[in-house]
Amino acid sequence: MAEAKQYLMAIDLGVSNVKAGLVTRDGKIENYIEALSPLESGAGGVANILVDTCRQVLEEANISTKELLAVGCSTPGCVNPDTGIIVASATPGWAGVDIRAPLENSFELPVVVEGDGAAAALAFHSFGPTRGQNDLLGINIGTGISCGYIVQGQVLRGAGQAALEAGHMPLFMEGRPCSCGRQGCWEAHCSGGALRTLIGEFQNAGHQLPDLPEEVAELASANHETALAIWEEQGLLLGLGIASLLNVLNPKTVVLGGGYAKSWPLFKKSLLKTARERAQPRHAEAAIVCAFEPERASLLGAAVSAVREQGLDDFFIDPS
């Protein structure tokens, strides 16, 4: 009898939704499901949503937990990979939350929890044209901005497991209020959350714009002047932050992921121009690219994190 096919369960917890799916040995995501998961429902409520969403994935695939090798979960903020506890988060009440325990109790399987920026970087390091590349900076842009940096094949963690909270770089002395309680943070000016705020300001000023960033992106693609200007400004502000990271980290490559990055063609030009002009010449040579499926980067990276932490190094098939 042929050996049963084995999978990894991957989960990506976001500010407003949760994504889950089965990751196969060739790095493909199957039985993908999205559900609402507002973080304001609290740790217990979110844990229930995570478990229920994963059960839906298993039911759709018609498999049991016995066919899962491990579970990987990415989450906003910085995570101690040894404990699965969030050590830093801009979301009120989330620092100190244990994501791992309720999942392990439900699945009776090893669960690995990773910050979404680090997870995205791990995905970029494990698959695609940047596979195996060191000095790799992954930037995950969703409601906020999170980053991960790969050095000698490992994620840069920092003394308190909270390195690269780049979304909260204070770029402006008196800027927009941020979810972290401060103002002028990078993600308060350019991210999915910042874009929604900006759209609202334009609407209040009398501009006829839809509410959703995706719809504004569609208008920009159709050469709507105001929508184009919004995305151009977003690119400039993203480029400003990336220039700072180029100067500090000196990466070989920068890869953008997250749902926001699906609109890459709309802000690419202004981002690249700003990043190249503002970074020091010796740092501005880094390649800056967008992931192939940016919205699934952290999900796939959660699976990679599980593979690494559980010593399942031979799980993924070498594409070469």
TORMARFI-631646 format. One record per residue (C-alpha): residue in one letter; x negated, y negated, z negated; residue number from 1. Coordinates in steps of 0.001 Angstrom, whole numbers, plus 500000, padded with zeros to 6 digits. Each point is the difference from the previous one (the first is absolute). Example, Ala and Ser with C-alpha at 12.3 -4.5 7.8 and 13.67 -1.06 7.14 Angstrom:
REC;A;487700;504500;492200;1
REC;S;498630;496560;500660;2
//
This chain:
REC;M;500000;500000;500000;1
REC;A;498673;496550;500942;2
REC;E;499001;497738;497135;3
REC;A;502661;497427;499139;4
REC;K;499264;496512;501271;5
REC;Q;498789;497721;497229;6
REC;Y;500491;496285;499614;7
REC;L;499172;497017;497897;8
REC;M;502829;497833;498721;9
REC;A;499165;496343;500565;10
REC;I;501824;497106;498351;11
REC;D;499579;496269;500520;12
REC;L;501722;497884;497366;13
REC;G;500530;496420;501136;14
REC;V;501557;496950;498403;15
REC;S;503345;500560;501735;16
REC;N;499880;503542;501393;17
REC;V;498453;503421;499647;18
REC;K;498739;502110;502884;19
REC;A;499386;503719;499808;20
REC;G;499066;502772;502391;21
REC;L;498082;503228;500434;22
REC;V;496443;499695;501264;23
REC;T;498661;502903;502040;24
REC;R;496426;501206;500467;25
REC;D;499605;497937;503175;26
REC;G;500977;496800;498158;27
REC;K;503513;499781;501456;28
REC;I;502933;498781;497911;29
REC;E;503169;502098;500237;30
REC;N;503495;499667;498519;31
REC;Y;499404;496332;499290;32
REC;I;502587;498256;497797;33
REC;E;500381;496436;498740;34
REC;A;502171;498933;497073;35
REC;L;500561;496828;498027;36
REC;S;497938;499842;496838;37
REC;P;500151;496563;498388;38
REC;L;497274;499811;497365;39
REC;E;502308;497977;497753;40
REC;S;501870;503240;499220;41
REC;G;497130;500819;497655;42
REC;A;497545;502865;499801;43
REC;G;502644;502594;499120;44
REC;G;502327;498974;502815;45
REC;V;497218;499934;502567;46
REC;A;498744;503418;498863;47
REC;N;503477;501454;500591;48
REC;I;500119;498467;503476;49
REC;L;496554;501407;500818;50
REC;V;500996;503488;498926;51
REC;D;503370;499872;501790;52
REC;T;498370;498769;503234;53
REC;C;497440;502802;499898;54
REC;R;502733;502554;499444;55
REC;Q;501782;498676;503087;56
REC;V;496791;500487;501989;57
REC;L;499703;503608;498798;58
REC;E;503647;500700;500782;59
REC;E;499668;498551;503486;60
REC;A;496894;502118;500627;61
REC;N;501665;503046;498446;62
REC;I;496997;500797;497841;63
REC;S;499359;500303;496262;64
REC;T;497425;498429;497734;65
REC;K;498049;503284;500221;66
REC;E;498950;498991;503504;67
REC;L;498513;496738;498732;68
REC;L;496327;499899;499064;69
REC;A;500195;496673;498209;70
REC;V;501819;496676;499823;71
REC;G;498428;496629;500737;72
REC;C;501654;496686;499174;73
REC;S;498906;496461;500846;74
REC;T;501334;497082;498007;75
REC;P;499619;496208;499829;76
REC;G;497209;498805;497767;77
REC;C;496775;501644;498856;78
REC;V;500082;503522;498586;79
REC;N;497634;501980;497817;80
REC;P;499662;503124;502171;81
REC;D;499047;502109;496971;82
REC;T;503248;499300;498144;83
REC;G;502510;498891;502633;84
REC;I;500724;496895;497913;85
REC;I;500351;496569;501610;86
REC;V;497264;497840;498466;87
REC;A;500818;496739;501788;88
REC;S;503119;498798;501790;89
REC;A;501559;496670;500913;90
REC;T;503424;501571;499477;91
REC;P;501172;499086;496477;92
REC;G;500016;502966;497629;93
REC;W;498148;502384;502299;94
REC;A;496500;499883;498567;95
REC;G;499646;503069;497771;96
REC;V;502754;502006;501706;97
REC;D;499287;503722;500445;98
REC;I;501102;501021;503503;99
REC;R;498478;503473;499886;100
REC;A;501778;501575;497015;101
REC;P;503625;499959;501240;102
REC;L;498956;501333;503391;103
REC;E;497922;502819;498527;104
REC;N;502830;500892;497635;105
REC;S;502393;500251;502938;106
REC;F;497813;501815;502515;107
REC;E;497807;502017;497619;108
REC;L;497152;499175;502359;109
REC;P;496883;497818;499813;110
REC;V;500856;496378;500817;111
REC;V;497411;497402;500989;112
REC;V;500891;496297;499824;113
REC;E;498107;497336;501932;114
REC;G;500377;496263;500524;115
REC;D;501518;499262;503404;116
REC;G;497022;497944;501208;117
REC;A;497509;502720;499096;118
REC;A;502319;502615;501529;119
REC;A;500130;498095;503296;120
REC;A;496204;499760;500053;121
REC;L;499746;503757;499406;122
REC;A;502348;500638;502925;123
REC;F;497914;497800;502309;124
REC;H;496826;501778;498834;125
REC;S;501512;503448;500613;126
REC;F;501810;499591;503315;127
REC;G;499828;498083;503261;128
REC;P;497118;498073;501559;129
REC;T;498624;498908;496589;130
REC;R;499767;503579;498700;131
REC;G;496943;500491;497817;132
REC;Q;499030;496351;500157;133
REC;N;498475;498358;496946;134
REC;D;500158;496321;499029;135
REC;L;503633;500174;501047;136
REC;L;502511;497469;498671;137
REC;G;503657;500991;500102;138
REC;I;502604;497270;499529;139
REC;N;503569;501108;499373;140
REC;I;502540;497230;500571;141
REC;G;503544;500538;498841;142
REC;T;501933;497877;497532;143
REC;G;496539;499143;498631;144
REC;I;496389;500643;501035;145
REC;S;497854;502823;498636;146
REC;C;496546;501152;501039;147
REC;G;497630;502923;499776;148
REC;Y;496311;500187;500866;149
REC;I;498128;503178;500921;150
REC;V;496318;500176;499052;151
REC;Q;498036;503222;500586;152
REC;G;503261;501820;500539;153
REC;Q;501505;498882;496680;154
REC;V;502498;497337;498981;155
REC;L;498468;497007;498244;156
REC;R;501679;500040;496560;157
REC;G;498392;497387;497786;158
REC;A;499297;500124;496272;159
REC;G;503677;500021;499065;160
REC;Q;501283;502032;502982;161
REC;A;501499;496770;501363;162
REC;A;497570;498824;502667;163
REC;L;501220;498093;503047;164
REC;E;503245;498466;498807;165
REC;A;499438;497793;503013;166
REC;G;503654;499032;500337;167
REC;H;499464;497886;496915;168
REC;M;496924;498136;501159;169
REC;P;500769;496377;499039;170
REC;L;499540;498402;503412;171
REC;F;501880;496796;499221;172
REC;M;499712;497893;496836;173
REC;E;503655;498923;500147;174
REC;G;501711;502476;502262;175
REC;R;503156;502067;500008;176
REC;P;501108;501817;496832;177
REC;C;498991;503660;500008;178
REC;S;501681;503075;498516;179
REC;C;497017;500317;497642;180
REC;G;501043;496775;498263;181
REC;R;497224;497870;501458;182
REC;Q;499996;497874;503119;183
REC;G;497977;499694;503177;184
REC;C;499317;503748;500318;185
REC;W;499259;501337;503468;186
REC;E;503111;502202;500153;187
REC;A;502230;497146;498841;188
REC;H;499224;498295;503314;189
REC;C;499799;502864;502501;190
REC;S;501730;503343;499462;191
REC;G;503465;501424;500447;192
REC;G;501191;498217;496871;193
REC;A;498374;496720;501018;194
REC;L;501510;500261;503455;195
REC;R;503504;500321;498574;196
REC;T;499387;496896;497884;197
REC;L;498699;498097;502995;198
REC;I;502995;500983;502135;199
REC;G;502305;498716;497259;200
REC;E;498181;496678;499938;201
REC;F;500398;499619;503752;202
REC;Q;503694;500861;499719;203
REC;N;500470;497406;497258;204
REC;A;498334;497450;502265;205
REC;G;502667;500625;502645;206
REC;H;498302;502601;502231;207
REC;Q;502276;502716;501311;208
REC;L;498119;503168;499074;209
REC;P;501118;503497;498975;210
REC;D;499330;501169;496446;211
REC;L;497843;503040;500723;212
REC;P;496305;499773;500956;213
REC;E;500527;502745;502593;214
REC;E;502614;497864;501726;215
REC;V;497728;496961;499910;216
REC;A;497328;502213;501570;217
REC;E;502421;500863;502814;218
REC;L;500623;496310;500600;219
REC;A;496261;499327;500088;220
REC;S;499539;502801;502527;221
REC;A;502570;498169;502140;222
REC;N;497918;496771;499740;223
REC;H;502260;498228;497501;224
REC;E;497956;496919;499096;225
REC;T;500694;499860;496263;226
REC;A;499626;503752;499523;227
REC;L;496692;499938;501866;228
REC;A;498770;497168;497784;229
REC;I;500891;501966;496862;230
REC;W;498013;503051;501096;231
REC;E;497082;497885;501159;232
REC;E;499803;498403;496558;233
REC;Q;500179;503418;498371;234
REC;G;497068;501137;502120;235
REC;L;497980;496957;499006;236
REC;L;500588;500611;496292;237
REC;L;499242;503704;500291;238
REC;G;496807;499143;501865;239
REC;L;498992;497609;497229;240
REC;G;500188;502741;497386;241
REC;I;498298;502543;502232;242
REC;A;497125;497568;500606;243
REC;S;499424;499888;496228;244
REC;L;499998;503794;499817;245
REC;L;497597;500231;502931;246
REC;N;497580;497691;498201;247
REC;V;500250;501915;496718;248
REC;L;500095;503634;501201;249
REC;N;498283;499884;503404;250
REC;P;502109;502848;501428;251
REC;K;499345;501684;503315;252
REC;T;503696;500217;500804;253
REC;V;503235;498534;498660;254
REC;V;503202;501962;500652;255
REC;L;503465;498565;499399;256
REC;G;502898;502179;498909;257
REC;G;503429;499573;498438;258
REC;G;503380;499179;501503;259
REC;Y;499055;496355;500516;260
REC;A;497190;501083;502345;261
REC;K;502533;501296;502530;262
REC;S;500156;496366;501161;263
REC;W;496229;499950;500615;264
REC;P;500290;498662;503587;265
REC;L;501755;496882;498660;266
REC;F;497295;498948;497539;267
REC;K;496907;501747;501376;268
REC;K;498610;497038;501924;269
REC;S;500185;497451;497175;270
REC;L;498768;502542;497427;271
REC;L;496920;500952;502018;272
REC;K;499194;496388;500854;273
REC;T;500206;498888;496374;274
REC;A;498117;502985;498583;275
REC;R;497142;499601;502511;276
REC;E;499721;496254;499490;277
REC;R;500203;500036;496189;278
REC;A;497739;503000;499318;279
REC;Q;496238;499659;500044;280
REC;P;498628;500957;503452;281
REC;R;498212;503087;498647;282
REC;H;503307;501233;498538;283
REC;A;502345;498926;502788;284
REC;E;498829;502846;502256;285
REC;A;502195;502545;498199;286
REC;A;502660;501656;502120;287
REC;I;503533;498999;498942;288
REC;V;502703;502351;501274;289
REC;C;503532;501188;499286;290
REC;A;500804;503619;499135;291
REC;F;501857;502130;502543;292
REC;E;502964;500594;497662;293
REC;P;499427;497262;497438;294
REC;E;503216;500545;498062;295
REC;R;498984;503583;499112;296
REC;A;496396;499355;498971;297
REC;S;500542;500134;496220;298
REC;L;502252;503053;500324;299
REC;L;497341;501951;501867;300
REC;G;497340;498683;497636;301
REC;A;501931;501363;497035;302
REC;A;499619;503464;501516;303
REC;V;496281;499428;500599;304
REC;S;499604;498959;496357;305
REC;A;501714;503207;498870;306
REC;V;497699;502080;502186;307
REC;R;496916;498303;498584;308
REC;E;500989;500105;496351;309
REC;Q;501137;503624;500123;310
REC;G;496879;501216;501805;311
REC;L;501963;501047;503095;312
REC;D;497284;498739;502335;313
REC;D;500712;502637;502650;314
REC;F;503723;499211;500222;315
REC;F;499881;497582;502933;316
REC;I;498935;501439;503319;317
REC;D;496889;498348;501411;318
REC;P;501213;498296;503217;319
REC;S;496585;500508;501608;320
//
